[in-house]
Amino acid sequence: MWKKNNVFLILLLVVNFCFSQNKKVADTIYVYEEVIVRDTIYIEKPLFKNPIDKVIVTPEQKGVKSQIILVQNNQKTTLTVDSLQIKKKKPFTDFRWESNSKFFVGVNYNSLFKEFGSKNQNVLGVGIFIKKTLFHPNFSIGIGLEILLSPTNLTVNDSISSSFLDGFFFTDTKNPKLFESLSTRGFQIQLPVQLYWKIQKFTPAIGVFVNRSSYSANFINYAGDIGTTNNETERFNAKSYYFGYLFELNYAIYKKWSISLTYTFGSTNTIEFTRNNDSFAVDKKITQRLFGTSILYRF
C-alpha cells in the first residue's frame, strides 16, 4: 500500500514539473502616434500678374451675394464675396488757423543809400502772422504784419556825392528847397502774403509784400531870394512804398519753435517828402534787398 502511494506521488510531481516548463506567451504592446495641428499656414498667390482692365461690383440682393467681376484681356473672372465694404476717401476738411510770432535780424541793401556811399544797414524786426490750412494738410496760406527798424543812424549829405537829390526842388506851394542831408535810420511796416508747403520739418514759402519805409531828410528853405543869409534848414519826412516778392525757408527745431531764412526784393518809383502842409515827390526807381534770419514761435 505504501509503495502504491509513493509511486502515485512521484507521478504527480513529474506531471507537475512537465507542465511548469511550458513557455508563457508574451503580452503585445501597441504604440500610437498622436498628431497635433498647431497652426494653419496660408500661401497667398497673386490672382493676376497683368493689370486688370475693368472691375465691376454688383450690389447684394435677396438670396444673391455681392460679386466682383474682373475683366482682363476680354476675359471675365467672377468672385463671390460674403460681405463687401467700399471705403471712399474723405475730402480734407480740417482747415486750421495758426498764429505765429517772429523776431527778425537782417541786413538791408538799398539803392537809395548806395548813391551816398552807404551800402547796407542792419535791421531788427518783430512780427505776427496767421496761417490757414487749405485743400491739403501740408498746404497753407498766411498773412502777416512786420515792423522793421534800422537801429544805426548814418546821416549822408550831398556834399560828398552826386545823387539824384542834388539841386533844388519845388513844393506844392512853389517854395524852393535845396537838399542838404538824409538820415538812414528808417522805420518800415511790411505786409506779406505767403504760400506754405510743409515737407517734414522743412516748410518753404513764397509770397508778395507791400512795404512802407519812412526816413527823414533836411532841406534848406529859401525864405527870401536865393543867396541871402536868412535861410533856414527844415526837416522833411521821407517815405516810399515798395512792392516785391519774398522767399522763406522754415525749419522746426523744437515743438512750437522754428527758425527761418528770408530773402525779399522790392522796388519803388517815387519817394515823397512832406512837412506840415508842404510836400513834393521825386520820381526815382529805388530797389531794396533784405537778407535775414528769424526765430518763430507758434501759439
Backbone as CSV, one residue per row, in Angstrom:
resi,resn,N_x,N_y,N_z,CA_x,CA_y,CA_z,C_x,C_y,C_z
1,MET,0.835,-1.188,0.000,0.000,0.000,0.000,0.867,1.233,0.000
2,TRP,1.859,1.163,0.798,2.786,2.324,0.902,3.515,2.533,-0.385
3,LYS,3.896,1.490,-1.064,4.579,1.597,-2.347,3.688,2.229,-3.388
4,LYS,2.419,1.862,-3.383,1.489,2.456,-4.356,1.369,3.962,-4.132
5,ASN,1.307,4.347,-2.915,1.181,5.790,-2.631,2.445,6.544,-3.078
6,ASN,3.580,5.947,-2.835,4.820,6.631,-3.254,4.910,6.762,-4.775
7,VAL,4.499,5.719,-5.454,4.529,5.773,-6.916,3.585,6.848,-7.430
8,PHE,2.427,6.970,-6.844,1.428,7.978,-7.267,1.941,9.381,-7.026
9,LEU,2.630,9.559,-5.914,3.187,10.874,-5.582,4.281,11.279,-6.563
10,ILE,5.126,10.290,-6.906,6.218,10.584,-7.853,5.659,10.960,-9.215
11,LEU,4.615,10.240,-9.678,3.988,10.569,-10.966,3.367,11.966,-10.954
12,LEU,2.794,12.318,-9.861,2.165,13.655,-9.749,3.199,14.752,-9.830
13,LEU,4.344,14.544,-9.200,5.422,15.544,-9.237,5.990,15.681,-10.647
14,VAL,6.143,14.495,-11.331,6.684,14.540,-12.694,5.754,15.303,-13.626
15,VAL,4.451,15.040,-13.529,3.471,15.726,-14.400,3.476,17.228,-14.140
16,ASN,3.537,17.547,-12.853,3.534,18.988,-12.479,4.785,19.695,-12.987
17,PHE,5.915,18.987,-12.947,7.171,19.576,-13.415,7.145,19.783,-14.924
18,CYS,6.523,18.831,-15.636,6.455,18.973,-17.107,5.604,20.178,-17.504
19,PHE,4.488,20.344,-16.849,3.613,21.476,-17.213,4.222,22.834,-16.819
20,SER,5.023,22.812,-15.777,5.637,24.079,-15.340,6.732,24.543,-16.279
21,GLN,7.236,23.694,-17.175,8.292,24.083,-18.114,7.750,24.710,-19.395
22,ASN,6.427,24.816,-19.581,5.854,25.447,-20.801,6.109,26.964,-20.796
23,LYS,6.532,27.518,-21.926,6.790,28.959,-22.057,5.485,29.737,-22.132
24,LYS,5.505,30.849,-21.388,4.326,31.728,-21.419,4.395,32.658,-22.643
25,VAL,3.271,32.919,-23.181,3.173,33.830,-24.350,3.287,35.275,-23.872
26,ALA,4.221,36.068,-24.489,4.438,37.470,-24.062,3.256,38.340,-24.457
27,ASP,3.003,39.409,-23.632,1.927,40.369,-23.931,2.314,41.250,-25.129
28,THR,1.341,41.753,-25.885,1.547,42.636,-27.051,1.377,44.091,-26.623
29,ILE,2.377,44.944,-26.962,2.344,46.375,-26.616,2.102,47.172,-27.896
30,TYR,1.095,48.004,-27.878,0.745,48.837,-29.037,1.179,50.289,-28.766
31,VAL,1.878,50.929,-29.731,2.324,52.325,-29.620,1.569,53.156,-30.661
32,TYR,0.890,54.165,-30.189,0.103,55.045,-31.074,0.793,56.402,-31.183
33,GLU,0.748,57.006,-32.385,1.326,58.339,-32.610,0.201,59.363,-32.699
34,GLU,0.287,60.408,-31.881,-0.733,61.449,-31.864,-0.209,62.675,-32.625
35,VAL,-0.938,63.120,-33.642,-0.556,64.267,-34.465,-1.413,65.452,-34.066
36,ILE,-0.761,66.546,-33.671,-1.465,67.759,-33.237,-1.156,68.875,-34.221
37,VAL,-2.177,69.506,-34.787,-2.011,70.631,-35.711,-1.904,71.908,-34.887
38,ARG,-0.730,72.500,-34.926,-0.502,73.689,-34.110,-1.020,74.965,-34.770
39,ASP,-0.937,75.080,-36.064,-1.337,76.315,-36.741,-1.641,76.000,-38.194
40,THR,-2.253,76.995,-38.860,-2.588,76.841,-40.271,-1.780,77.836,-41.069
41,ILE,-1.131,77.381,-42.083,-0.297,78.230,-42.923,-1.025,78.477,-44.235
42,TYR,-1.157,79.800,-44.574,-1.803,80.175,-45.824,-0.736,80.719,-46.769
43,ILE,-0.800,80.304,-47.991,0.117,80.787,-49.017,-0.689,81.612,-50.004
44,GLU,-0.347,82.923,-50.074,-1.070,83.812,-50.966,-0.326,83.923,-52.289
45,LYS,-1.074,83.824,-53.346,-0.513,83.965,-54.678,-1.289,85.048,-55.423
46,PRO,-0.610,85.817,-56.246,-1.329,86.863,-56.986,-2.355,86.257,-57.931
47,LEU,-3.511,86.936,-57.949,-4.569,86.430,-58.811,-4.237,86.684,-60.284
48,PHE,-3.695,87.878,-60.516,-3.332,88.215,-61.892,-1.960,88.877,-61.887
49,LYS,-1.155,88.558,-62.858,0.148,89.194,-62.987,0.064,90.460,-63.828
50,ASN,-0.894,90.525,-64.708,-1.045,91.685,-65.587,-2.130,92.612,-65.046
51,PRO,-2.097,93.893,-65.407,-3.100,94.846,-64.926,-4.507,94.438,-65.332
52,ILE,-5.451,94.765,-64.490,-6.859,94.469,-64.743,-7.468,95.631,-65.513
53,ASP,-8.208,95.340,-66.560,-8.791,96.386,-67.408,-9.978,97.060,-66.736
54,LYS,-10.830,96.275,-66.082,-12.053,96.839,-65.502,-12.487,96.001,-64.312
55,VAL,-13.064,96.665,-63.316,-13.616,95.990,-62.143,-15.084,96.373,-62.026
56,ILE,-15.975,95.370,-61.991,-17.417,95.605,-61.883,-17.893,95.010,-60.562
57,VAL,-18.577,95.796,-59.774,-19.101,95.354,-58.483,-20.617,95.319,-58.563
58,THR,-21.202,94.139,-58.309,-22.662,94.008,-58.328,-23.200,94.142,-56.911
59,PRO,-24.316,94.834,-56.722,-24.858,95.008,-55.365,-25.465,93.715,-54.825
60,GLU,-25.513,93.623,-53.516,-26.099,92.449,-52.866,-27.619,92.515,-52.945
61,GLN,-28.237,91.401,-53.336,-29.692,91.308,-53.435,-30.183,90.157,-52.564
62,LYS,-31.484,90.004,-52.482,-32.046,88.941,-51.663,-31.660,87.578,-52.236
63,GLY,-30.966,86.808,-51.432,-30.556,85.478,-51.848,-29.361,85.452,-52.778
64,VAL,-28.854,86.591,-53.160,-27.710,86.652,-54.072,-26.623,87.503,-53.421
65,LYS,-25.449,86.942,-53.287,-24.342,87.667,-52.676,-23.711,88.621,-53.682
66,SER,-22.990,89.585,-53.139,-22.284,90.542,-53.991,-21.205,89.823,-54.790
67,GLN,-20.966,90.335,-55.977,-19.956,89.744,-56.842,-19.011,90.828,-57.362
68,ILE,-17.780,90.410,-57.571,-16.786,91.278,-58.200,-16.388,90.637,-59.520
69,ILE,-16.602,91.354,-60.591,-16.293,90.850,-61.926,-15.043,91.565,-62.414
70,LEU,-13.990,90.794,-62.674,-12.727,91.329,-63.147,-12.597,91.066,-64.640
71,VAL,-12.341,92.108,-65.408,-12.225,91.998,-66.859,-10.765,92.216,-67.225
72,GLN,-10.196,91.206,-67.900,-8.789,91.275,-68.288,-8.618,90.554,-69.615
73,ASN,-8.109,91.287,-70.600,-7.903,90.718,-71.938,-9.191,90.106,-72.476
74,ASN,-10.302,90.858,-72.283,-11.630,90.429,-72.762,-12.119,89.141,-72.099
75,GLN,-11.533,88.765,-70.974,-11.976,87.607,-70.223,-12.482,88.070,-68.865
76,LYS,-13.593,87.452,-68.422,-14.218,87.843,-67.166,-13.979,86.784,-66.099
77,THR,-13.654,87.255,-64.928,-13.496,86.375,-63.767,-14.423,86.892,-62.673
78,THR,-15.301,86.016,-62.189,-16.306,86.412,-61.202,-15.922,85.863,-59.839
79,LEU,-15.911,86.720,-58.849,-15.608,86.358,-57.466,-16.802,86.707,-56.607
80,THR,-17.250,85.746,-55.824,-18.377,85.959,-54.908,-17.841,86.286,-53.523
81,VAL,-18.359,87.328,-52.931,-17.902,87.756,-51.609,-19.075,87.739,-50.644
82,ASP,-18.783,87.372,-49.400,-19.836,87.345,-48.380,-20.243,88.750,-47.956
83,SER,-19.264,89.611,-47.804,-19.571,90.993,-47.412,-18.628,91.913,-48.172
84,LEU,-19.136,93.028,-48.582,-18.362,93.970,-49.385,-18.483,95.354,-48.771
85,GLN,-17.346,95.965,-48.476,-17.312,97.322,-47.933,-16.464,98.183,-48.858
86,ILE,-17.036,99.250,-49.307,-16.343,100.186,-50.189,-16.084,101.456,-49.398
87,LYS,-14.796,101.762,-49.201,-14.413,102.962,-48.464,-14.016,104.060,-49.449
88,LYS,-14.632,105.198,-49.277,-14.309,106.343,-50.100,-13.401,107.294,-49.325
89,LYS,-12.435,107.855,-50.032,-11.522,108.797,-49.405,-12.261,110.083,-49.079
90,LYS,-12.233,110.430,-47.807,-12.949,111.626,-47.373,-12.163,112.870,-47.780
91,PRO,-12.858,113.904,-48.217,-12.152,115.148,-48.557,-11.577,115.808,-47.313
92,PHE,-10.486,116.531,-47.512,-9.828,117.200,-46.385,-10.687,118.370,-45.918
93,THR,-11.044,118.368,-44.646,-11.925,119.405,-44.092,-11.337,120.094,-42.874
94,ASP,-10.117,119.726,-42.484,-9.522,120.302,-41.275,-8.787,121.599,-41.644
95,PHE,-9.571,122.677,-41.823,-8.991,123.957,-42.200,-8.607,124.716,-40.932
96,ARG,-7.400,124.441,-40.439,-6.962,125.007,-39.161,-6.437,126.425,-39.340
97,TRP,-6.583,127.215,-38.266,-5.949,128.518,-38.151,-4.752,128.379,-37.223
98,GLU,-3.676,129.076,-37.541,-2.452,129.002,-36.748,-1.870,130.403,-36.612
99,SER,-1.529,130.778,-35.380,-0.956,132.094,-35.111,0.525,131.955,-34.779
100,ASN,1.325,132.890,-35.267,2.765,132.846,-35.063,3.306,134.239,-34.770
101,SER,4.419,134.260,-34.081,5.165,135.489,-33.861,6.602,135.265,-34.313
102,LYS,7.317,136.357,-34.608,8.675,136.215,-35.109,9.540,137.378,-34.646
103,PHE,10.829,137.067,-34.523,11.846,138.081,-34.241,12.885,137.978,-35.341
104,PHE,13.173,139.117,-35.981,13.963,139.118,-37.210,15.249,139.923,-37.026
105,VAL,16.346,139.404,-37.602,17.631,140.108,-37.672,18.145,139.958,-39.096
106,GLY,18.530,141.100,-39.708,18.985,141.001,-41.086,19.791,142.205,-41.535
107,VAL,20.071,142.217,-42.834,20.836,143.286,-43.467,20.036,143.796,-44.660
108,ASN,19.941,145.118,-44.771,19.158,145.754,-45.824,20.096,146.439,-46.812
109,TYR,19.950,146.095,-48.104,20.707,146.738,-49.166,19.738,147.617,-49.957
110,ASN,19.935,148.957,-49.875,19.011,149.899,-50.501,19.795,150.779,-51.473
111,SER,19.307,150.846,-52.713,19.997,151.649,-53.727,19.933,153.137,-53.424
112,LEU,18.998,153.577,-52.570,18.918,154.982,-52.192,20.162,155.411,-51.425
113,PHE,20.596,154.567,-50.485,21.762,154.920,-49.684,23.074,154.608,-50.411
114,LYS,23.002,153.737,-51.405,24.216,153.396,-52.151,24.769,154.611,-52.880
115,GLU,23.876,155.507,-53.316,24.336,156.701,-54.008,25.117,157.634,-53.093
116,PHE,24.944,157.468,-51.775,25.665,158.293,-50.809,26.831,157.537,-50.173
117,GLY,27.161,156.362,-50.703,28.281,155.599,-50.184,27.942,154.674,-49.038
118,SER,26.676,154.595,-48.656,26.256,153.681,-47.589,25.661,152.438,-48.241
119,LYS,26.381,151.310,-48.200,25.968,150.128,-48.953,24.867,149.332,-48.286
120,ASN,24.875,149.270,-46.961,23.876,148.448,-46.284,23.613,148.999,-44.895
121,GLN,22.592,148.477,-44.264,22.245,148.856,-42.904,21.656,147.647,-42.176
122,ASN,21.967,147.526,-40.902,21.425,146.448,-40.094,19.953,146.711,-39.782
123,VAL,19.186,145.613,-39.683,17.750,145.728,-39.472,17.325,144.767,-38.373
124,LEU,16.497,145.237,-37.461,15.839,144.419,-36.453,14.339,144.494,-36.682
125,GLY,13.648,143.405,-36.366,12.211,143.426,-36.605,11.447,142.430,-35.770
126,VAL,10.173,142.707,-35.599,9.235,141.797,-34.945,7.999,141.696,-35.835
127,GLY,7.284,140.616,-35.674,6.100,140.451,-36.496,5.151,139.407,-35.961
128,ILE,3.938,139.461,-36.427,2.918,138.459,-36.137,2.243,138.102,-37.461
129,PHE,1.816,136.865,-37.571,1.097,136.458,-38.770,0.244,135.235,-38.469
130,ILE,-0.762,135.052,-39.283,-1.676,133.923,-39.137,-1.639,133.095,-40.413
131,LYS,-1.827,131.782,-40.234,-1.828,130.842,-41.348,-3.105,130.019,-41.309
132,LYS,-3.583,129.655,-42.478,-4.781,128.821,-42.585,-4.509,127.672,-43.539
133,THR,-4.792,126.454,-43.087,-4.596,125.264,-43.918,-5.719,125.166,-44.939
134,LEU,-5.355,124.903,-46.201,-6.332,124.817,-47.278,-6.031,123.623,-48.173
135,PHE,-7.090,122.954,-48.610,-7.028,121.911,-49.640,-6.240,120.665,-49.227
136,HIS,-5.132,120.833,-48.522,-4.244,119.726,-48.182,-3.631,120.010,-46.817
137,PRO,-3.417,118.955,-45.990,-2.883,119.216,-44.636,-1.498,119.858,-44.628
138,ASN,-0.742,119.768,-45.731,0.595,120.367,-45.774,0.627,121.728,-46.457
139,PHE,-0.511,122.165,-46.988,-0.562,123.437,-47.707,-1.322,124.462,-46.893
140,SER,-0.771,125.679,-46.829,-1.439,126.749,-46.082,-1.091,128.096,-46.697
141,ILE,-1.912,129.086,-46.370,-1.704,130.454,-46.805,-1.686,131.335,-45.575
142,GLY,-0.833,132.357,-45.599,-0.691,133.199,-44.420,-0.560,134.666,-44.781
143,ILE,-0.913,135.516,-43.825,-0.765,136.959,-43.955,-0.193,137.483,-42.652
144,GLY,0.675,138.480,-42.734,1.344,138.940,-41.528,1.495,140.447,-41.468
145,LEU,2.006,140.900,-40.349,2.340,142.304,-40.114,3.707,142.347,-39.459
146,GLU,4.660,143.025,-40.102,6.028,143.088,-39.605,6.461,144.545,-39.458
147,ILE,7.210,144.806,-38.400,7.771,146.132,-38.149,9.284,145.997,-38.137
148,LEU,9.960,146.739,-39.018,11.413,146.677,-39.169,12.007,148.030,-38.806
149,LEU,13.129,148.001,-38.094,13.776,149.219,-37.641,15.269,149.132,-37.904
150,SER,15.832,150.230,-38.414,17.284,150.329,-38.584,17.846,151.060,-37.372
151,PRO,18.499,150.360,-36.450,18.910,150.994,-35.188,20.046,151.998,-35.339
152,THR,20.898,151.828,-36.336,22.034,152.738,-36.501,21.643,153.905,-37.400
153,ASN,22.129,155.071,-37.049,21.807,156.271,-37.810,23.060,156.783,-38.517
154,LEU,22.966,156.908,-39.821,24.057,157.445,-40.610,23.498,158.575,-41.466
155,THR,23.967,159.781,-41.203,23.497,160.934,-41.962,24.381,161.127,-43.178
156,VAL,23.776,161.069,-44.338,24.502,161.242,-45.590,24.098,162.575,-46.196
157,ASN,25.048,163.259,-46.817,24.747,164.566,-47.399,25.250,164.629,-48.827
158,ASP,24.793,165.647,-49.518,25.084,165.750,-50.945,26.418,166.410,-51.226
159,SER,27.117,166.784,-50.159,28.405,167.432,-50.381,29.514,166.440,-50.699
160,ILE,29.292,165.163,-50.369,30.328,164.164,-50.610,29.994,163.238,-51.777
161,SER,28.834,163.415,-52.388,28.476,162.577,-53.525,27.460,163.307,-54.391
162,SER,27.344,162.840,-55.598,26.388,163.419,-56.526,25.254,162.439,-56.723
163,SER,24.078,162.787,-56.213,22.932,161.886,-56.271,21.782,162.554,-57.004
164,PHE,20.696,161.803,-57.153,19.527,162.342,-57.850,18.841,163.429,-57.027
165,LEU,19.194,163.576,-55.733,18.602,164.614,-54.898,19.386,165.923,-54.949
166,ASP,20.467,165.932,-55.678,21.299,167.137,-55.771,20.526,168.223,-56.528
167,GLY,20.375,169.392,-55.876,19.728,170.515,-56.557,18.513,171.024,-55.820
168,PHE,17.695,171.823,-56.516,16.510,172.458,-55.950,15.261,171.652,-56.305
169,PHE,14.305,171.682,-55.374,13.011,171.053,-55.584,11.931,172.057,-55.154
170,PHE,10.846,172.057,-55.886,9.761,172.987,-55.588,8.585,172.200,-55.007
171,THR,8.094,172.696,-53.884,6.974,172.048,-53.210,5.667,172.383,-53.929
172,ASP,4.566,171.843,-53.404,3.252,172.105,-53.994,2.877,173.584,-53.912
173,THR,3.488,174.291,-52.962,3.216,175.731,-52.822,4.268,176.576,-53.534
174,LYS,5.064,175.947,-54.394,6.055,176.617,-55.234,7.231,177.187,-54.433
175,ASN,7.524,176.622,-53.254,8.672,177.064,-52.472,9.899,176.252,-52.867
176,PRO,11.034,176.885,-53.124,12.245,176.147,-53.495,12.919,175.550,-52.264
177,LYS,13.362,174.296,-52.421,14.060,173.587,-51.344,15.341,172.995,-51.912
178,LEU,16.422,173.225,-51.187,17.713,172.689,-51.607,18.096,171.529,-50.696
179,PHE,18.380,170.380,-51.288,18.705,169.194,-50.500,20.000,169.396,-49.723
180,GLU,19.965,168.917,-48.445,21.140,169.029,-47.598,21.643,167.674,-47.103
181,SER,20.755,166.841,-46.492,21.206,165.561,-45.950,20.015,164.605,-45.813
182,LEU,20.363,163.324,-45.630,19.351,162.266,-45.490,19.782,161.331,-44.377
183,SER,18.844,160.961,-43.502,19.141,160.050,-42.402,18.760,158.630,-42.794
184,THR,19.650,157.667,-42.493,19.390,156.272,-42.852,18.642,155.503,-41.764
185,ARG,18.382,156.147,-40.620,17.597,155.455,-39.592,16.154,155.380,-40.069
186,GLY,15.752,154.178,-40.456,14.445,154.026,-41.080,13.484,153.196,-40.247
187,PHE,12.211,153.374,-40.545,11.134,152.635,-39.904,10.256,152.064,-41.010
188,GLN,10.079,150.726,-41.014,9.334,150.083,-42.088,8.190,149.245,-41.528
189,ILE,7.064,149.324,-42.200,5.912,148.457,-41.916,5.670,147.606,-43.156
190,GLN,5.653,146.303,-42.968,5.566,145.384,-44.104,4.397,144.430,-43.926
191,LEU,3.650,144.240,-45.007,2.504,143.320,-45.014,2.767,142.221,-46.037
192,PRO,3.208,141.036,-45.615,3.447,139.932,-46.557,2.242,138.993,-46.654
193,VAL,2.084,138.401,-47.828,1.114,137.321,-48.069,1.908,136.150,-48.627
194,GLN,1.822,134.967,-47.962,2.699,133.857,-48.308,1.924,132.561,-48.505
195,LEU,2.513,131.667,-49.320,2.018,130.314,-49.525,3.052,129.350,-48.955
196,TYR,2.595,128.391,-48.131,3.493,127.470,-47.438,3.215,126.034,-47.886
197,TRP,4.281,125.242,-47.927,4.146,123.806,-48.183,5.074,123.070,-47.219
198,LYS,4.517,122.281,-46.328,5.292,121.604,-45.288,5.846,120.288,-45.818
199,ILE,7.172,120.084,-45.630,7.850,118.846,-46.012,8.614,118.367,-44.785
200,GLN,7.972,117.490,-44.008,8.525,117.023,-42.739,8.842,118.224,-41.845
201,LYS,10.133,118.425,-41.495,10.468,119.553,-40.624,10.713,120.854,-41.387
202,PHE,10.789,120.783,-42.716,11.036,121.971,-43.526,9.714,122.518,-44.062
203,THR,9.630,123.852,-44.139,8.463,124.495,-44.706,8.918,125.642,-45.607
204,PRO,9.082,125.402,-46.902,9.404,126.503,-47.811,8.168,127.355,-48.081
205,ALA,8.399,128.628,-48.408,7.293,129.545,-48.651,7.707,130.584,-49.687
206,ILE,6.729,131.023,-50.470,6.907,132.131,-51.402,5.773,133.117,-51.149
207,GLY,5.990,134.379,-51.533,4.941,135.347,-51.300,5.242,136.691,-51.927
208,VAL,4.326,137.620,-51.708,4.459,139.011,-52.149,4.244,139.903,-50.938
209,PHE,4.645,141.163,-51.050,4.509,142.061,-49.911,4.424,143.504,-50.388
210,VAL,3.920,144.351,-49.506,3.963,145.797,-49.677,4.659,146.354,-48.447
211,ASN,5.553,147.301,-48.655,6.390,147.826,-47.587,6.343,149.352,-47.623
212,ARG,6.084,149.935,-46.454,6.120,151.399,-46.322,7.353,151.764,-45.506
213,SER,8.320,152.443,-46.149,9.572,152.824,-45.498,9.571,154.328,-45.232
214,SER,9.972,154.692,-44.022,9.990,156.102,-43.619,11.390,156.502,-43.176
215,TYR,11.833,157.676,-43.626,13.127,158.240,-43.247,12.928,159.721,-42.969
216,SER,14.031,160.434,-42.831,13.971,161.888,-42.663,15.067,162.530,-43.486
217,ALA,14.807,163.747,-43.951,15.757,164.471,-44.790,15.717,165.955,-44.441
218,ASN,16.843,166.622,-44.624,16.957,168.063,-44.381,17.084,168.812,-45.702
219,PHE,16.298,169.886,-45.821,16.358,170.760,-46.980,16.523,172.199,-46.499
220,ILE,17.202,172.982,-47.290,17.379,174.402,-46.980,16.221,175.176,-47.596
221,ASN,15.508,175.904,-46.753,14.371,176.710,-47.208,14.826,178.136,-47.464
222,TYR,14.569,178.607,-48.662,14.933,179.974,-49.003,13.746,180.881,-48.719
223,ALA,13.843,181.570,-47.568,12.746,182.463,-47.188,12.694,183.699,-48.076
224,GLY,13.868,184.124,-48.547,13.914,185.286,-49.442,14.517,184.891,-50.758
225,ASP,15.317,185.757,-51.267,15.986,185.447,-52.531,17.105,184.439,-52.303
226,ILE,17.403,183.688,-53.325,18.487,182.725,-53.258,19.806,183.460,-53.055
227,GLY,20.571,183.023,-52.078,21.839,183.651,-51.781,21.798,184.538,-50.550
228,THR,20.616,184.804,-50.011,20.516,185.602,-48.792,20.911,184.773,-47.593
229,THR,21.114,185.416,-46.449,21.624,184.736,-45.254,20.538,184.343,-44.278
230,ASN,19.285,184.697,-44.551,18.201,184.367,-43.615,17.482,183.069,-43.982
231,ASN,18.173,182.162,-44.611,17.593,180.866,-44.979,17.743,179.891,-43.812
232,GLU,16.821,178.963,-43.682,16.820,178.014,-42.572,16.720,176.582,-43.092
233,THR,17.164,175.666,-42.226,17.098,174.238,-42.560,15.811,173.646,-42.030
234,GLU,15.104,172.911,-42.865,13.824,172.294,-42.490,13.942,170.769,-42.631
235,ARG,13.323,170.085,-41.682,13.334,168.610,-41.699,12.045,168.102,-42.341
236,PHE,12.201,167.274,-43.360,11.079,166.669,-44.059,11.045,165.163,-43.748
237,ASN,9.871,164.620,-43.699,9.691,163.170,-43.601,9.687,162.577,-45.001
238,ALA,10.512,161.555,-45.187,10.588,160.895,-46.488,9.953,159.503,-46.378
239,LYS,9.159,159.130,-47.370,8.530,157.808,-47.357,8.436,157.252,-48.767
240,SER,8.468,155.943,-48.850,8.326,155.236,-50.119,7.532,153.962,-49.890
241,TYR,6.814,153.523,-50.918,6.053,152.279,-50.868,6.718,151.278,-51.820
242,TYR,7.228,150.201,-51.232,7.893,149.156,-52.010,6.926,147.993,-52.237
243,PHE,6.960,147.447,-53.440,6.201,146.244,-53.775,7.196,145.202,-54.281
244,GLY,7.042,143.973,-53.796,8.004,142.962,-54.211,7.591,141.552,-53.851
245,TYR,8.567,140.655,-53.866,8.333,139.238,-53.598,9.334,138.762,-52.557
246,LEU,9.073,137.581,-52.018,9.940,137.046,-50.966,10.010,135.528,-51.048
247,PHE,11.110,134.996,-50.520,11.308,133.555,-50.361,11.672,133.288,-48.906
248,GLU,11.147,132.183,-48.373,11.412,131.862,-46.970,11.515,130.343,-46.808
249,LEU,12.395,129.920,-45.902,12.555,128.507,-45.596,12.566,128.346,-44.084
250,ASN,11.558,127.660,-43.563,11.435,127.429,-42.123,11.890,126.017,-41.776
251,TYR,12.450,125.880,-40.573,12.873,124.568,-40.078,12.441,124.445,-38.624
252,ALA,11.644,123.411,-38.314,11.164,123.187,-36.954,12.285,122.605,-36.104
253,ILE,12.593,123.268,-34.981,13.689,122.812,-34.123,13.192,122.149,-32.851
254,TYR,12.043,122.605,-32.315,11.545,122.004,-31.079,10.095,122.403,-30.872
255,LYS,9.206,121.431,-30.946,7.781,121.629,-30.706,7.257,122.858,-31.452
256,LYS,7.034,123.969,-30.727,6.431,125.154,-31.318,7.460,126.163,-31.822
257,TRP,8.741,125.843,-31.719,9.792,126.770,-32.121,10.380,126.364,-33.470
258,SER,10.711,127.371,-34.258,11.352,127.125,-35.547,12.221,128.328,-35.923
259,ILE,13.098,128.113,-36.869,13.948,129.178,-37.391,13.723,129.275,-38.897
260,SER,14.072,130.414,-39.471,13.837,130.594,-40.898,14.897,131.498,-41.508
261,LEU,15.103,131.303,-42.805,15.935,132.180,-43.618,15.023,132.902,-44.601
262,THR,15.251,134.213,-44.777,14.348,135.033,-45.581,15.125,135.889,-46.566
263,TYR,14.577,135.997,-47.775,15.104,136.924,-48.776,13.922,137.678,-49.381
264,THR,13.997,139.011,-49.407,12.946,139.823,-50.010,13.563,140.792,-51.004
265,PHE,12.795,141.100,-52.035,13.208,142.077,-53.030,12.008,142.957,-53.361
266,GLY,12.216,144.267,-53.246,11.141,145.200,-53.542,11.663,146.420,-54.263
267,SER,10.774,147.159,-54.900,11.167,148.361,-55.629,10.057,149.394,-55.546
268,THR,10.453,150.640,-55.718,9.514,151.755,-55.759,9.977,152.736,-56.819
269,ASN,9.057,153.550,-57.305,9.389,154.527,-58.350,9.298,155.959,-57.860
270,THR,8.895,156.144,-56.614,8.681,157.501,-56.105,9.085,157.584,-54.647
271,ILE,9.702,158.677,-54.279,9.970,158.981,-52.883,9.317,160.333,-52.578
272,GLU,8.531,160.390,-51.508,7.764,161.576,-51.164,8.366,162.249,-49.937
273,PHE,8.351,163.578,-49.948,8.839,164.380,-48.833,7.700,165.274,-48.354
274,THR,7.433,165.250,-47.073,6.341,166.047,-46.513,6.805,166.745,-45.246
275,ARG,6.258,167.956,-45.043,6.487,168.716,-43.810,5.276,169.617,-43.600
276,ASN,4.543,169.333,-42.531,3.293,170.055,-42.283,2.402,169.960,-43.515
277,ASN,2.061,171.073,-44.101,1.200,171.066,-45.293,1.997,171.243,-46.578
278,ASP,3.307,171.181,-46.458,4.176,171.368,-47.613,4.741,170.015,-48.032
279,SER,4.701,169.701,-49.316,5.173,168.392,-49.773,5.598,168.449,-51.228
280,PHE,6.378,167.472,-51.623,6.760,167.292,-53.017,7.239,165.850,-53.176
281,ALA,7.288,165.369,-54.405,7.691,163.994,-54.710,8.774,164.005,-55.768
282,VAL,9.665,163.029,-55.686,10.749,162.868,-56.644,10.611,161.480,-57.276
283,ASP,10.567,161.469,-58.603,10.458,160.192,-59.314,11.849,159.572,-59.458
284,LYS,12.004,158.394,-58.892,13.274,157.681,-58.957,13.023,156.214,-58.603
285,LYS,13.513,155.307,-59.434,13.368,153.883,-59.109,14.401,153.503,-58.065
286,ILE,13.911,152.980,-56.955,14.762,152.566,-55.841,14.476,151.096,-55.553
287,THR,15.512,150.307,-55.399,15.362,148.883,-55.089,15.878,148.600,-53.681
288,GLN,15.307,147.584,-53.090,15.692,147.193,-51.736,15.727,145.676,-51.632
289,ARG,16.847,145.146,-51.150,17.003,143.712,-50.915,17.274,143.497,-49.432
290,LEU,16.630,142.470,-48.901,16.749,142.206,-47.467,17.066,140.735,-47.242
291,PHE,18.169,140.465,-46.540,18.553,139.113,-46.150,18.471,139.034,-44.630
292,GLY,17.970,137.899,-44.121,17.918,137.796,-42.668,17.489,136.432,-42.186
293,THR,17.496,136.285,-40.879,17.050,135.060,-40.222,16.073,135.414,-39.120
294,SER,15.185,134.482,-38.826,14.130,134.739,-37.848,13.996,133.569,-36.895
295,ILE,13.506,133.876,-35.717,13.074,132.867,-34.757,11.554,132.997,-34.643
296,LEU,10.856,131.875,-34.820,9.396,131.900,-34.837,8.843,131.047,-33.708
297,TYR,7.714,131.497,-33.173,7.014,130.748,-32.127,5.553,130.607,-32.522
298,ARG,5.058,129.361,-32.479,3.668,129.080,-32.847,2.813,128.984,-31.590
299,PHE,1.745,129.768,-31.553,0.837,129.767,-30.398,-0.050,128.518,-30.385
